[in-house]
Amino acid sequence: PTTGVLYKEDNYIIMTTVDKEKYKCILPLISSGNEEEEKDYKGPTPRELLEPLFKQSSCSYRIESYWTYEVCHGKHIRQYHEEKETGQKINIQEYYLGNMMIKNSLSEPDQEEKENPKESAKEIPTKNIEGQMTPYYPVEMGNGTPCSLRQNLPRSSTVMYICHPEAKHEILSVAEVTTCEYEVVILTPLLCNHPKYRFRASPVNDIFCQSLPGSPLKPHNLEQLEKQQEMMKMPFRRVKEEEMHSTKEEKFSSIHKPVAVGSHQLLTVGTTHISKLTDDQLIKEFLSGSYCFHGGVGWWKYEFCYGKYVHQYHEDKESGKTSVVVGTWSKEEHIEWSRKNAARTYYLREDGTQTVRMVSHFYGNGDVCDLTDKPRQVTVKLKCKESDSPHAVTIYMLEPHSCQYILGVESPVICKILDTADEYGLLSVPS
């Protein structure tokens, strides 16, 4: 291995299997060198790294079943609910969970840090995020809407910025830690340039084993185990026997692997790397519904299988998986819907030609909603989204009306098939 932790040829042990097969296993040297990098760091402070976010007047949103949360970075946090009444009058119920009271109120600790080296050695706060202690940069916001439960004291919040290289300043969570005091966690790539805010590398390092003369490349029992695992995963992918050989090299566990935050697998942050299948295979599997997109931020995650269904689900170690059918596919229902709604929207190129920008599909007949006593339904909006990673997908869900949803699905994979959309917005494999 040439990357990651250091390996030395002479740091090894010989392992022997029950079948007397012998392997030389090279062990990693545990010190990773991160400490040196942190000590020598002379770059911008966390506040300076986040400055572009505060100067751009950018806002992040999180939509939950009732409340929408708005974080306008360096300005305010607002919690609101909009309701359309008859005659299209919009009723807004809103609370400010905090306002930035003094401009650059947080530049002082950073200044202190530059002037006093002892200060910079002080511990960076960490928060347990899905089992991993994660360093964060806090921004305090006070002077929110008065709280009647606390003698009309103003609401206040701590915004915790944490590094995630693939994030787009999403709100990961909003929690009321004590009455009218909130904690908001924001994922941002801006902090990742500071070594102290990067996720600590997992203490688990690979051990590389080489077969010694007279022993097979892989132990016999390991080959048997891998075959068994492959067979067990077959039904979930519904792979035909002839396709089996073409994807033999594909590690099955990587198919629905969420973006790892640090080395932790549980935290899916909107964008998911979907697979190493070839583009053609991926498009065919996606359009046949045998390859599904997964994504979402927070409590609910979403599964979208093209031409089949949209599910929202929550997985819990103790209680298992809770799943809700948001909508199921019926070609006839969709065509009926597309006669009254725009199934395709176009984008005008500079040369005057037009290209399909987005297609919308209707999935009805989901689980019955308690609030409306009607089945849930969802409009899936498939959009082209260029990305450095050709196999990435971003999924988000909005609920403009009770139990009537919009599911946004954006991916470079969709870019390749949008122009095949027919008058009903239905897609096909490019010729």
Secondary structure by P-SEA (a helix, b strand, c coil): ccccccccccbbbbbbccccbbbbbbbcccccaaaaaaaacccccccccaaaaaaacbbbbbbcccbbbbbccccccccbbbbbccccbbbbbbbcccccccccccaaaaaaaaacccccccccccccccccbbbbbbbbbccccccccccccbbbbbbbbbbbcccccccccccccccccbbbbbbbcccccccccccccccbbbbbbbbccccccccaaaaaaaaaaaaaacccccccccccccccccccccccccccccccccccccccccccccaaaaaaaaaacccccccccccbbbbbccccccccccccccccbbbbbcbbbbaaaaaaaaaacccbbbbbcccccccccbbbbbbccccccccccbbbbbbbbbbbbbccccbbbbbbbbcccccbbbbbbbcaaaaaccccccccccccccc
